[in-house]
Amino acid sequence: MSLPGVDRRRRRLNLVLVAVGTLGLFLGLAWLASSVQTEWLVDVRAYYDAAARLNAGEPLYAQTVSTNESAFYRYPPLLAIGFR
């Protein structure tokens, strides 16, 4: 036997959860669309250069570029190994 008040609360809670989930989905899609237009694959050059250094037998973190350049490799070594 269920109480009518409990069913109403549960329906309201489900409605709020669906609304919050839908809002989160739309915000995530908007963020994805804006990042695709502005910063898509910015770090790929750094991954490629790090993988090339690994393939050549050079050290991964000994680099000739400054820390302000996009080619500076500041990521974990497994990303370079995976990109290789």
C-alpha positions in Angstrom: 0.0 0.0 0.0 1.5 3.3 -1.0 0.6 6.7 0.1 -0.4 9.3 -2.5 1.9 11.9 -0.9 4.9 9.7 -1.3 4.1 9.0 -5.0 3.9 12.7 -5.7 7.2 13.4 -4.0 8.9 10.6 -6.0 7.4 11.9 -9.2 8.6 15.4 -8.4 12.1 14.1 -7.6 12.2 12.1 -10.8 11.1 15.2 -12.8 13.8 17.3 -11.1 16.5 14.7 -11.7 15.5 14.4 -15.4 15.5 18.2 -15.8 18.9 18.5 -14.1 20.3 15.7 -16.3 18.9 17.2 -19.5 20.4 20.6 -18.5 23.8 19.0 -17.8 23.6 17.2 -21.2 22.9 20.4 -23.1 25.7 22.3 -21.2 28.1 19.5 -21.9 27.2 19.6 -25.6 27.6 23.4 -25.7 31.0 23.1 -24.1 32.1 20.4 -26.5 30.9 22.5 -29.5 32.8 25.6 -28.3 36.0 23.6 -27.6 35.9 22.0 -31.0 35.8 25.4 -32.6 38.5 27.0 -30.6 40.9 24.5 -29.0 40.5 21.2 -30.9 43.6 19.0 -30.8 45.9 21.8 -29.5 48.2 19.3 -27.6 48.6 16.8 -30.5 51.9 18.5 -31.6 53.4 18.0 -28.1 52.3 14.3 -28.1 53.8 13.8 -31.6 57.1 15.4 -30.7 57.3 13.4 -27.5 56.6 10.2 -29.3 59.3 11.1 -31.9 61.8 11.7 -29.1 60.9 8.3 -27.6 61.3 6.6 -31.0 64.7 8.3 -31.5 65.9 7.1 -28.1 66.1 10.7 -26.7 64.9 11.6 -23.2 61.3 12.5 -23.0 61.5 15.6 -20.8 64.9 17.1 -22.0 63.5 19.7 -24.4 64.9 22.7 -26.2 61.6 24.7 -26.2 60.6 27.0 -23.3 57.6 26.2 -21.0 55.5 28.9 -22.7 55.5 27.1 -26.1 52.8 24.6 -27.2 55.5 22.0 -28.1 56.6 21.8 -24.4 55.7 18.4 -23.1 54.2 18.6 -19.6 52.1 15.5 -19.6 52.6 12.0 -18.1 54.9 9.6 -20.0 52.1 7.1 -20.7 50.4 9.6 -23.0 53.6 9.8 -25.1 54.0 6.0 -25.1 50.3 5.6 -26.1 50.6 8.1 -28.9 53.7 6.3 -30.2 
